[in-house]
Structures are given as C-alpha cells and as structure tokens.
C-alpha cells in the first residue's frame, strides 16, 4: 500500500534536483561584496614652509595620484593655498608658528582630534631657529608632539624632516643654527621610533640651495617645492605600503546603460539666464601670539565671489606706535599707522571659496581695527 506513493514522491524529488543544484550554483557564483578601501589620512604639519603656500604638497599629491596612490587623503584644519596644480590642500602648516609654542600651548591635540591622521609629515622648527631656540629645546618639543600623536593614534607613522637650509638677510646666524638642529634630529629619532609607530628622518637639507631653491632665503620657490616633494615621496610611499595595499591600476569604467525609450518628445524648458560670475574678497585677522612689547598677527584672505580673482590688497590700521618688523606671504607697506598688504607672486590667484593665509610680527599692541580687502 505504501510503495506506490513513496515511488511517486521520490520521482518528484528527482525531478526538482537539477533546479535546486542550478540555484545553488548561481548563489555560489555571485561575487562577495568588497568594501571600499579606507583612505590613509596624511597630515602635513609645520609652519609657512608647509602651509603658506607650501606648494610642495601640491607636487607631492599629484605625483602620488599619477603613481596609483589614489586612496590618500591629506588632512588638516587649514585649507589649500594658491598653487598652480589642483590638489588636496588640507594641512596644518601655520605661518609664523614655533614648534616649541605648539608643544607648550598643547595646540596639536585639537588638530589631531579634528583630522585623525595615520601619517604625519613634519617639517617644523624654522621659526624656532630664527628665534635662536636651542636644538635640545626644539627636539624636546618634537617628543611632546609625537607623544600626543600616539595618544590619538598609537600606530601613527611620523616622518620628520631635517629642515631645509636658511639664509635670510636679517639672520646671518640662521644657517649654522639649522645645521645644529639637523645634527640633533637623527639621534632623537632613533630614541623615539618603535615598530608600531615608526619615526623616520627625511633629509630635506642635503642638496637644497637657498640661492636657487628659495625666493627669499627661507621659503621654497618652484624648484624648491619639487625638491621637497622628491624627498618626501619615497618615505611617504613606504609608510603607505606599510599599512595599505600597493598602488592599483586605473579602474575600468562601468558600462553606461542605454537610455530607456520615452513615449514622446520631452518639452523644452525655457532657458535660465545665469548671473555673470563676480570676484570679491574678505580678510579676517587673529592674534597668533603676544608678548610684552610685541605680537604676531595672522590674516586670512578668502575669495567670497563666484569667479577667480587674480590678486588682492588688504588694508588696516595699527595702534599708534606699532611697527611691523617682519612679514611672510604678503608685500607690506606701512605709512604711519596705515598698512597696505598685497599678494605675492604665488598666492594672488584664488578660486571661488579658496583662501590664503599670511602673517607678520610687529612691535606694540595687537591689531584691533577692521580690515578691508579689495580683489584685483
């Protein structure tokens, strides 16, 4: 009695078997989802050589991209400056800053919390040298910064530069002071490096000529930017390979789907007349440091219009008795208490929403009056 139903059931199951096998094969053949790679976050850290405009960053970023390192994110709380090539311009290059002040005032933890770097490129100490601060004090500041980096990310890779030479007209002793600082960096780095958080020295000093590679004895010109990029590149790519896959080839573009046919002609919308783009600028000021009888000012110029600007002029009034003694990133003229600042060759052209930062040292009390900015 049971044999006939059983045979019928087995026959039905056998008939379904090919379908089940095919279904399993299709499921097995589907490729697993692949998560997009997480970009490596690289913080350029330093002073005006890194950030005002610090166009070695532009050269370096473009070389990384052309070499296949597409998953690299330059990070920082400061935006890009005026450089010839488009690039990821985020950075922590603070014009006029001393590394000893950044350490003493605990400025770095806030920048780290905002940006979360995996790798730090540090060229820092030029203003300390200018201020005749001892090499031992400067490398002690380096140590504090490295400790703060590791507190934020224990696996931070730190690439620290032997800084480029200096030969400013106002500091004939600075050249030898740079030599003394650089001589202390190798031993310091050897004592700070670990397997988890390596400290790597990058020699930016050797082969760099202030006569041909700077425009003022301190800040790199285009030739200097290229040299700095060339020195950073092998050390940075080694750090990238340490924690990320090797560069990838050019991705294949996905096929474009053919448009679906429509049931009839699409009505043509009336043309919209766009307003003509305009350029404009705004200047903001902050006191970056203050001491008895003097202060350091920092001015940020931003393009507030919808078209690029080719230059800018900022005007402001200093308190009576104040006098500007040094400036970077702008050409300044002071007449009485009135100061006129104009862009230099590399930071006049600003795209819409782009900005540049320049600074100065002055005697007397800090600036308190508003600033005006004129584009063109």
Number of C-alpha atoms within 10 A of each C-alpha: 5 6 8 8 10 11 11 10 12 10 11 11 11 10 11 10 11 11 11 11 11 11 11 11 11 10 10 10 8 8 7 7 6 6 6 7 9 10 15 21 18 25 26 24 23 26 24 27 24 25 27 25 27 26 29 25 26 24 23 21 24 17 15 18 14 11 13 13 22 17 18 17 18 22 27 23 15 17 17 24 27 23 22 13 11 12 18 16 24 21 26 27 27 26 26 25 21 23 28 22 14 18 19 13 9 14 13 19 16 10 18 20 12 11 19 18 24 25 25 23 23 23 23 27 27 26 19 22 24 19 12 13 16 13 21 14 14 22 20 15 20 24 17 17 21 22 14 17 25 17 13 16 17 14 18 22 29 25 22 23 23 24 24 28 26 28 20 16 11 9 13 12 15 22 18 14 21 23 18 15 23 22 13 15 20 18 11 17 20 13 10 15 15 12 8 11 19 18 22 20 20 22 18 22 19 11 11 20 17 21 12 14 23 21 14 16 18 20 24 27 20 18 15 22 22 18 19 27 19 16 17 21 17 12 15 22 16 12 20 23 12 11 12 17 11 13 16 11 10 9 6 6 6 6 6 6 6 6 6 6 6 7 6 6 6 7 6 6 6 6 6 6 6 6 7 7 10 12 18 19 24 19 22 15 18 14 15 18 15 16 11 8 11 18 20 23 22 20 21 14 24 24 25 21 18 15 16 21 22 14 19 25 21 22 18 17 18 21 16 11 10 19 19 20 10 13 19 19 23 23 14 19 13 15 9 13 14 13 17 17 19 19 20 15 12 19 24 24 24 27 19 19 14 19 23 24 28 25 24 21 21 20 20 19 19 22 19 13 11 11 16 14 21 15 22 14
